[in-house]
């Protein structure tokens, strides 16, 4: 059963020791899986994160409330904030729920709004749907000049692969007794 936490309730502490939806694309490639495991080991060792954000992530985070309001107005759907949702040691923080569907907003900083969703966003949204126990999502690319919404459906087979890979990596993490020496 997914557990939901409000956005302001210790968001970074809740992510500790979990694989989150923003890391879902890394689960699809072996080399990225090893990078993800190394990040988890660093975290377990108490070392600072290698990536703490950049101009593009700050841009998206700062614009999120405005984008959420724009979505609600454009589609005439109220958007409920969700916060951080956990399912065991997996986690997701979708941008909202609108009309019973998960909402993920992407506000491209340097990339054009795509004609088809980027693969990393498809992986992220599917992981979020799995963690949240939902079947449908809006993936909305938005800028002041243009927007595009994609209606996505949960892919059970992809979720099983994502979950199995995440659980394997977390088991490898748990088996590391001395992360400082790793």
N, C-alpha and C positions, 0 to 999 in steps of 0.2 A: 504494500500500500504506500503510495507516494506521500511524503510529509512536506508540507509547505511552510516556509518561513517568510515573514515580511521582509521587504527589501532592506530595511534599516537594521534588522536584527543580526548583527555580527556577520555580515556577508562573507568576509574573507576567512574568518574562523570556520565557518560552515563548509567552505570549499576544501579545507585542509584534509589531505588523505583521500580525496575523491577524484574521480575522472568526471569531467564536466562536458556538457554539450559543445562548448567552444573548442574542445580538444578532439571531438569526434572524428574529424577528417584524418587526424593522425592515426587513428585505429585502422585505417584502410591500407597503410603502406608499412612494410617491415622496418625500413630505415626510420620513419617517423615514430613508430612504436618504441624504438630504442631511445629516441630523443625524449619522448614522453616519459618513459620509465626513468631516465636520468633526471628529469625535472621532479618527478615524485620522490626519488631518492634524495635529491638536494633538499626538498621540503622536509622529508623525514629526518634529515641530519640537522635541520634547523638553519640551513644556509638560505640566503636571500634568493628570491626567484630570479632566473636569468632574464625573463621578459616581464616588465612591469607596466607595459603600455607604450604607446607612441602617439604621435600627432593624430594619426587616423583613428585610433581607438578613443582618444580623448574627444575628438570631433564627434564621433558617433554617440558617445555617452552624454556629452553636453546637449546634443540635439534631441535626445530620446524623448523627453517630455513634450517638446514641440511636435515631433513626428507622430507621437501617439495621439495627440489632440487633432492633428491634421487627418490622421486615418479615421478617427471617430467622426469627424465632420464630413469627410469625403464619402465615406461608405454608410453614414448614418447608423453607426453601431457604437454603443458604449464600449469602452475598453477598460477592463479591470486590470489593475496591476497585480502581478502574481508574487514576485519575490523569488526566493531560491527554493527549489523543490528537490527533495532527495528521494532516492529509491535505493536503499542499502548504501553502498559507497559510490553511487552514481549521482550526479546532480545536474540541474538545469535551471536557468533563469531566463525564461522567455520574456519578451517585452510586454506581454499582456495576454488576456483572453478576450475575444470579441465574438459575439454570436455563437458561443460554445466552441469556438475554434481557437487554437493557439495562434498567437501573433508574434512574428519575428520581423523586426524592422532593420533594414540595412540602409545606411545613409552613406553611399560611396563618397570617399574623400577625393581620390584621384582616378578611380575607375569609372567608366561609363555605366549607366544603368543597362543591364544585359537584356538580350532578347530571350534568353533562357537562363535559369538560375545557375550560379556558380556551384561547382561540385562541393566545395567546402561548406556552402550554405545548405545544400540539400542534406549533407551528412549531419550538420548541426541540428537542423529542424527535425529530422527523423529521430535523432537521439532525444531531443526535447519531448517529442510526442511519446516515445517509449517511456521516459522517466515520468512524465505527467499522466500517462494512461489515457491519452487522447488519440483520436483517429484522423483529425483533419487540422490543417493549418493554413494561415495566410502568411506568405513570405512577401513582404512589401519592400521594394526598393524605392526610396523617396529622396527627392531633392526639391529645392524651391522651383526649379524649372520643369521637372518631369517626374513621373512616378510609374511604377508597373507592379501589379500584384499577381502573384502566382498562387493558385489553389493547390495545395499539396495534400496527399493522402499517405497515411502511415504505411511504411513498407516493413512488414513483419520479418521477412527474410533478412533484410539489411539490419534490422534491430537485433536479431538473434546473433548475427556476425559481430555487430558492434559490442553487444553485451558480453559475448563469449571472449572476445579479445580483451575487453576492459577487465573482466574478471581474471583472466590469465595474467595480465600485467599487474593487477593488484595482488595476486597470489605471489608473483615473483617479488614484488615489493615487500610483502610480509615476510618472505623467507630471508631477506637481507637483515642479519642481526646487527651488523655494524655499518650503518650507512656512511660514516665518516671514512671508512677504509675502502669503500666500494669504488 
